[in-house]
Amino acid sequence: MMNPVKWLVRILFLLFLSLLSIAADTITPDHFIRDNGTEIVVSSGKVFALGFFSPGRSRNRYVGIWYFQVPEQTVVWVANRDNPIKDNSGNLRIDGRGNLALFHGNQTVPVWSSNISVTGTSNTIAQILDSGNLVLFQNDTRRAVLWQSFDYPTNTLLPFMKLGLSFRTGLNRVITSWKSPDDPGIGNCSYRINPSGFPQLYLYKGSAPLWRTGSWTGRRWSGVPEMTSNYIFNISFVNTVDEVSITYGVTNSSFITRMVTNETGIQQRFTWNREAQHWIEFCAYAETNGGIGCLTWHGDLVDARTYSDAGQDLYIRVDADDLARHTKKRPFHNKGVLAITIVSAVVLFLILLALLHCLVTRLRRAERRKKRNAFSFTSSSLFEDSLGEVERTLGGVVRWKLD
């Protein structure tokens, strides 16, 4: 059963929503929103809202997107993140050139704008979708998308948002942290695809890499073995001449989840617990179907990792001619290592030889002392026997003389 306090919070939140001036899911040349504390635009399924907010303890005003039915306001995108408005005079509307623009009071120069060139008619419409994507499209039969917030993410990666680089247009979709919980300005940490070599995702602090996913194996990121243990996401990895990108989709549309790069340099995955009414931090990945699991290295094979309870077997296939040339060159390839090995062996041999010499010398000295002691004992015995014989002889002579 839900805690009574949480029930009260939910009821107050629903009451607050009922007081808001909820418009349709679009902003048109005839309809805009002002920063008066009540005007917002809500997606058709009432999943996301677009409006003005102040983060944390700040009084600065920003235009942002947040979850509409989550009591704890959770902002997933900010328009004017580096250009806050200091009061409540802001208004978001379609300008005369067809751009979605944020103005401060009666000023004619926007604080922020989608900043695109609209060809033909400037009759455009901005719409907030249930995916959290804010799109600007041409109001005609084609309804071509001219601009979208998913191409300019802030610190949050939402499901079906593409992360990566378009080689054709030069657009690089990068997640960047806030400066602090009170300041959504561009921070020092970023989460992006590094397209050099075989592409992989990197978490950076400034220009220094803090963590990376490893290369894409055709099934998952090589450095994230947990991606084979769950089914929550459908992952699409694209690596062509036109683009390199990754997209995380969810198998259940009611599942509310987000990935955040925070200002401390930590990459976090959150999911909303409807019963407990709070965010739970966790990691969840899913394996894509198929994939050949084949990678190509150019140069030395480096950066392989060993996992105790996950990973894949690695089989290496090389050209026979290259292998033969490598084998022939191998004895001379590491001359320094060979020289150190030889010198070490010679030194060890000399040490053993010296120890053996000392041992032999000691044994010889002990043998000589033993022989000297034995000779001394024998000589003393012979002398005593000879002396006794002389005494006996002399005694006999004396006795013979006396007789």
C-alpha positions as CSV (number, residue, x, y, z in Angstrom):
1,M,0.0,0.0,0.0
2,M,1.3,3.5,-0.9
3,N,2.5,5.7,1.9
4,P,-0.2,8.3,2.9
5,V,2.3,11.1,2.5
6,K,3.1,10.0,-1.1
7,W,-0.7,9.8,-1.8
8,L,-1.0,13.4,-0.6
9,V,1.9,14.5,-2.7
10,R,0.4,12.9,-5.8
11,I,-3.0,14.5,-5.1
12,L,-1.4,18.0,-4.7
13,F,0.6,17.4,-7.9
14,L,-2.6,16.5,-9.9
15,L,-4.3,19.6,-8.4
16,F,-1.4,21.7,-9.6
17,L,-1.6,20.2,-13.1
18,S,-5.3,21.1,-13.2
19,L,-4.5,24.7,-12.5
20,L,-2.0,24.9,-15.4
21,S,-3.0,26.5,-18.6
22,I,-2.4,23.4,-20.7
23,A,-2.3,24.1,-24.4
24,A,-2.3,21.7,-27.3
25,D,1.0,20.0,-28.2
26,T,2.0,22.7,-30.7
27,I,3.3,26.3,-30.9
28,T,2.1,28.1,-34.0
29,P,2.5,31.6,-35.4
30,D,-0.8,32.4,-33.7
31,H,-0.1,30.7,-30.4
32,F,2.9,31.1,-28.1
33,I,3.6,30.5,-24.4
34,R,4.6,33.2,-21.9
35,D,6.6,32.8,-18.6
36,N,3.7,33.5,-16.3
37,G,4.0,30.3,-14.2
38,T,1.0,28.5,-15.8
39,E,1.4,28.2,-19.6
40,I,3.0,25.0,-20.9
41,V,2.7,22.8,-24.0
42,V,2.1,19.1,-23.3
43,S,2.5,16.1,-25.7
44,S,-0.6,14.4,-26.9
45,G,-0.1,11.4,-24.6
46,K,0.7,13.7,-21.7
47,V,4.2,12.3,-21.4
48,F,6.3,15.4,-21.7
49,A,5.8,19.1,-21.1
50,L,7.5,22.2,-22.6
51,G,7.7,25.4,-20.7
52,F,9.7,27.8,-18.4
53,F,11.4,26.6,-15.3
54,S,14.2,27.5,-12.8
55,P,16.6,24.8,-11.8
56,G,17.5,24.0,-8.2
57,R,18.0,27.1,-6.1
58,S,18.5,29.4,-9.1
59,R,16.0,32.2,-10.0
60,N,17.1,32.3,-13.7
61,R,14.5,31.2,-16.2
62,Y,15.0,28.7,-18.9
63,V,12.9,26.9,-21.5
64,G,13.0,23.2,-21.1
65,I,11.3,19.8,-21.5
66,W,10.4,17.7,-18.5
67,Y,8.2,14.6,-17.7
68,F,4.6,15.8,-17.3
69,Q,3.3,13.1,-14.9
70,V,6.4,12.7,-12.7
71,P,6.0,14.8,-9.5
72,E,9.7,15.4,-9.1
73,Q,10.4,17.8,-12.0
74,T,13.0,16.1,-14.1
75,V,14.3,18.3,-17.0
76,V,15.6,16.3,-20.0
77,W,16.4,19.2,-22.4
78,V,17.1,22.9,-22.1
79,A,16.9,25.5,-25.0
80,N,18.8,28.5,-23.6
81,R,21.1,26.6,-21.3
82,D,23.9,29.2,-21.6
83,N,21.7,32.3,-22.0
84,P,19.2,32.5,-19.0
85,I,16.6,35.1,-18.6
86,K,16.8,37.0,-15.3
87,D,13.0,37.6,-14.9
88,N,9.6,36.3,-16.0
89,S,9.3,38.3,-19.2
90,G,10.3,35.5,-21.6
91,N,8.0,34.2,-24.3
92,L,8.5,31.3,-26.8
93,R,7.0,31.7,-30.2
94,I,7.4,31.3,-34.0
95,D,9.3,34.3,-35.3
96,G,8.9,36.1,-38.7
97,R,11.4,33.8,-40.4
98,G,9.7,30.6,-39.3
99,N,12.1,29.8,-36.5
100,L,11.2,28.7,-33.0
101,A,12.6,31.5,-30.9
102,L,12.8,32.7,-27.3
103,F,12.5,36.4,-26.6
104,H,13.1,38.5,-23.5
105,G,10.3,41.0,-23.0
106,N,9.8,43.2,-26.1
107,Q,13.3,42.7,-27.5
108,T,13.5,41.8,-31.2
109,V,16.7,39.8,-31.0
110,P,16.0,36.3,-29.6
111,V,17.8,34.9,-26.6
112,W,17.7,31.6,-28.3
113,S,16.5,30.3,-31.7
114,S,16.4,27.1,-33.7
115,N,18.4,29.2,-36.2
116,I,17.5,27.5,-39.5
117,S,16.9,28.8,-43.0
118,V,13.3,28.2,-44.0
119,T,12.9,28.1,-47.8
120,G,9.6,29.0,-49.4
121,T,6.8,29.7,-46.9
122,S,7.7,30.6,-43.3
123,N,4.5,29.0,-42.0
124,T,6.0,26.5,-39.5
125,I,4.8,24.7,-36.4
126,A,6.6,23.4,-33.3
127,Q,5.3,20.3,-31.7
128,I,6.4,18.4,-28.5
129,L,6.1,14.6,-29.1
130,D,5.5,11.8,-26.6
131,S,9.2,10.7,-27.2
132,G,10.3,14.0,-25.7
133,N,11.5,15.3,-29.1
134,L,10.6,18.9,-29.9
135,V,10.3,19.2,-33.7
136,L,9.8,22.2,-36.0
137,F,8.2,21.3,-39.3
138,Q,6.8,23.0,-42.3
139,N,3.1,23.5,-42.2
140,D,2.2,22.0,-45.6
141,T,1.3,18.6,-47.0
142,R,4.8,17.3,-46.7
143,R,5.3,18.4,-43.1
144,A,9.0,18.1,-43.5
145,V,11.0,18.3,-40.3
146,L,13.2,21.4,-40.3
147,W,14.8,21.1,-36.8
148,Q,14.5,18.8,-33.8
149,S,15.7,19.0,-30.2
150,F,17.0,15.3,-30.5
151,D,19.7,16.7,-32.7
152,Y,20.9,19.0,-29.9
153,P,20.8,17.0,-26.7
154,T,21.8,18.5,-23.3
155,N,22.7,16.1,-20.4
156,T,20.1,13.4,-21.0
157,L,19.8,10.6,-23.6
158,L,16.2,9.5,-24.0
159,P,15.0,6.3,-25.7
160,F,15.1,6.5,-29.5
161,M,17.4,9.6,-29.4
162,K,20.4,9.1,-31.7
163,L,23.9,9.7,-30.4
164,G,26.7,10.0,-32.9
165,L,28.2,11.8,-35.9
166,S,26.8,12.5,-39.4
167,F,29.7,12.6,-41.9
168,R,27.3,14.0,-44.5
169,T,26.1,17.0,-42.6
170,G,28.8,17.3,-39.9
171,L,26.2,17.2,-37.1
172,N,27.6,15.6,-34.0
173,R,25.1,14.6,-31.3
174,V,26.8,14.7,-28.0
175,I,25.6,14.5,-24.4
176,T,27.1,17.3,-22.2
177,S,26.7,17.7,-18.5
178,W,25.2,20.6,-16.7
179,K,27.6,22.9,-14.9
180,S,25.8,22.2,-11.6
181,P,22.3,21.2,-10.4
182,D,21.5,25.0,-10.3
183,D,23.0,25.8,-13.7
184,P,22.2,23.8,-16.9
185,G,24.9,25.6,-18.9
186,I,27.4,23.4,-20.9
187,G,29.5,21.6,-18.3
188,N,32.9,19.9,-18.4
189,C,31.8,16.3,-19.0
190,S,30.6,14.8,-22.2
191,Y,29.4,11.4,-23.6
192,R,30.1,10.9,-27.3
193,I,31.1,8.5,-30.0
194,N,34.8,8.6,-30.9
195,P,34.8,7.7,-34.7
196,S,38.5,7.1,-35.0
197,G,39.6,3.5,-35.5
198,F,36.6,1.2,-34.7
199,P,34.0,3.6,-33.1
200,Q,33.2,3.4,-29.4
201,L,31.5,5.5,-26.8
202,Y,33.7,7.6,-24.5
203,L,32.9,9.5,-21.3
204,Y,35.2,12.6,-21.2
205,K,36.0,15.1,-18.5
206,G,37.3,18.0,-20.6
207,S,39.5,16.3,-23.2
208,A,40.6,13.5,-20.8
209,P,38.7,10.1,-21.3
210,L,37.3,8.7,-18.1
211,W,35.6,5.6,-19.4
212,R,34.7,3.9,-22.7
213,T,32.5,1.1,-23.9
214,G,35.0,-0.7,-26.1
215,S,34.3,-1.5,-29.7
216,W,31.0,-2.8,-31.1
217,T,31.2,-6.5,-31.6
218,G,28.0,-6.8,-33.7
219,R,26.1,-7.8,-30.6
220,R,27.1,-5.4,-27.9
221,W,29.8,-3.0,-26.7
222,S,32.9,-5.2,-25.9
223,G,33.5,-3.5,-22.6
224,V,29.9,-3.8,-21.4
225,P,29.2,-7.6,-20.9
226,E,26.0,-6.8,-19.0
227,M,24.3,-5.9,-22.3
228,T,23.7,-9.7,-22.8
229,S,21.7,-10.1,-19.6
230,N,18.5,-8.1,-20.1
231,Y,15.8,-7.5,-22.7
232,I,14.8,-3.9,-21.8
233,F,16.4,-2.2,-24.8
234,N,16.6,-2.7,-28.5
235,I,19.9,-1.3,-29.7
236,S,20.7,-0.1,-33.2
237,F,24.3,0.6,-34.1
238,V,25.1,2.3,-37.4
239,N,28.6,2.5,-38.9
240,T,28.5,3.6,-42.6
241,V,30.2,6.1,-44.8
242,D,27.4,8.6,-44.0
243,E,27.2,8.2,-40.2
244,V,28.2,6.4,-37.0
245,S,25.6,6.4,-34.3
246,I,23.9,4.4,-31.6
247,T,20.2,4.4,-30.6
248,Y,18.6,2.8,-27.6
249,G,15.0,1.9,-28.0
250,V,12.7,0.4,-25.3
251,T,10.6,-2.7,-25.8
252,N,7.8,-1.3,-23.6
253,S,6.6,2.2,-24.3
254,S,5.3,2.6,-20.7
255,F,8.8,2.1,-19.4
256,I,10.2,5.5,-18.3
257,T,14.0,5.6,-18.4
258,R,16.8,8.1,-19.1
259,M,20.6,8.2,-19.3
260,V,22.3,11.2,-17.7
261,T,25.9,12.5,-17.9
262,N,26.2,14.4,-14.6
263,E,28.6,17.2,-13.7
264,T,30.9,14.9,-11.6
265,G,31.8,12.7,-14.6
266,I,29.4,9.8,-13.9
267,Q,27.2,8.1,-16.5
268,Q,23.9,7.1,-14.9
269,R,20.8,5.2,-16.0
270,F,17.5,5.9,-14.2
271,T,14.1,4.4,-14.4
272,W,10.9,5.7,-12.8
273,N,9.3,3.5,-10.1
274,R,5.6,4.4,-10.3
275,E,4.7,2.6,-7.0
276,A,7.4,4.2,-5.0
277,Q,7.2,7.5,-6.9
278,H,10.9,8.0,-7.3
279,W,13.8,7.4,-9.7
280,I,15.9,4.2,-9.3
281,E,19.4,4.2,-10.6
282,F,20.5,1.0,-12.4
283,C,22.2,-0.4,-15.5
284,A,20.2,-2.4,-18.1
285,Y,21.1,-3.5,-21.6
286,A,19.8,-5.9,-24.2
287,E,21.4,-7.9,-26.9
288,T,20.5,-7.2,-30.4
289,N,19.6,-10.0,-32.7
290,G,22.1,-11.3,-35.1
291,G,25.6,-9.8,-35.6
292,I,28.6,-11.6,-36.9
293,G,30.8,-10.5,-34.0
294,C,33.7,-9.7,-36.3
295,L,36.2,-6.9,-35.8
296,T,39.2,-5.8,-37.8
297,W,42.5,-4.6,-36.3
298,H,45.1,-2.6,-38.2
299,G,48.5,-2.8,-36.6
300,D,49.2,-4.4,-33.2
301,L,46.3,-6.2,-31.4
302,V,45.9,-4.2,-28.2
303,D,43.3,-3.5,-25.6
304,A,41.9,-7.0,-25.2
305,R,40.0,-7.6,-22.0
306,T,39.4,-10.7,-19.9
307,Y,36.1,-11.3,-18.0
308,S,35.6,-14.0,-15.5
309,D,31.9,-14.6,-16.2
310,A,31.2,-12.9,-19.5
311,G,32.8,-11.9,-22.8
312,Q,33.4,-13.8,-26.0
313,D,36.0,-16.2,-27.3
314,L,38.6,-14.4,-29.5
315,Y,39.9,-16.1,-32.6
316,I,42.6,-14.3,-34.6
317,R,43.0,-14.8,-38.4
318,V,46.0,-13.3,-40.2
319,D,47.4,-13.5,-43.6
320,A,49.8,-16.5,-44.0
321,D,52.5,-14.3,-45.7
322,D,52.3,-11.7,-42.9
323,L,52.5,-14.4,-40.3
324,A,55.6,-15.9,-42.1
325,R,57.3,-12.5,-42.3
326,H,56.5,-11.8,-38.6
327,T,57.9,-15.2,-37.6
328,K,61.2,-14.6,-39.4
329,K,61.5,-11.1,-37.9
330,R,60.5,-12.1,-34.4
331,P,64.0,-13.2,-33.1
332,F,65.3,-9.8,-34.0
333,H,62.2,-7.8,-33.3
334,N,62.8,-7.1,-29.6
335,K,66.6,-6.6,-29.6
336,G,66.5,-4.8,-26.2
337,V,64.6,-7.7,-24.6
338,L,67.0,-10.2,-26.2
339,A,70.1,-8.3,-24.9
340,I,68.6,-8.0,-21.4
341,T,67.9,-11.8,-21.4
342,I,71.4,-12.7,-22.5
343,V,73.1,-10.3,-19.9
344,S,70.8,-11.6,-17.2
345,A,71.7,-15.3,-18.0
346,V,75.5,-14.5,-18.1
347,V,75.3,-12.7,-14.7
348,L,73.3,-15.5,-13.2
349,F,75.9,-18.1,-14.5
350,L,78.8,-16.1,-13.1
351,I,77.1,-15.8,-9.7
352,L,76.5,-19.6,-9.6
353,L,80.1,-20.2,-10.7
354,A,81.4,-17.9,-7.9
355,L,79.2,-19.7,-5.3
356,L,80.5,-23.1,-6.6
357,H,84.1,-21.9,-6.3
358,C,83.6,-20.7,-2.7
359,L,82.0,-24.1,-1.8
360,V,84.8,-26.1,-3.3
361,T,87.5,-23.9,-1.6
362,R,85.8,-24.4,1.7
363,L,85.7,-28.1,1.2
364,R,89.4,-28.2,0.3
365,R,90.4,-26.2,3.3
366,A,88.4,-28.5,5.6
367,E,90.1,-31.5,4.0
368,R,93.6,-30.0,4.6
369,R,92.9,-29.3,8.2
370,K,91.7,-32.8,8.7
371,K,94.9,-34.2,7.3
372,R,97.1,-31.9,9.4
373,N,95.3,-32.9,12.5
374,A,95.7,-36.6,11.6
375,F,99.5,-36.2,10.9
376,S,100.1,-34.3,14.2
377,F,98.4,-37.1,16.1
378,T,100.4,-39.9,14.4
379,S,103.8,-38.1,14.8
380,S,103.2,-37.6,18.5
381,S,102.4,-41.3,19.0
382,L,105.5,-42.5,17.1
383,F,107.7,-40.2,19.2
384,E,106.3,-41.5,22.4
385,D,106.9,-45.2,21.3
386,S,110.5,-44.4,20.2
387,L,111.3,-42.7,23.5
388,G,110.0,-45.7,25.4
389,E,112.1,-48.0,23.4
390,V,115.2,-45.9,24.0
391,E,114.5,-45.8,27.7
392,R,114.1,-49.6,27.7
393,T,117.3,-50.1,25.8
394,L,119.3,-47.7,28.0
395,G,117.8,-49.4,31.1
396,G,119.0,-52.7,29.9
397,V,122.5,-51.4,29.3
398,V,122.7,-49.9,32.7
399,R,121.5,-53.1,34.2
400,W,124.1,-55.1,32.2
401,K,126.9,-52.8,33.3
402,L,125.8,-53.3,36.9
403,D,125.7,-57.0,36.5
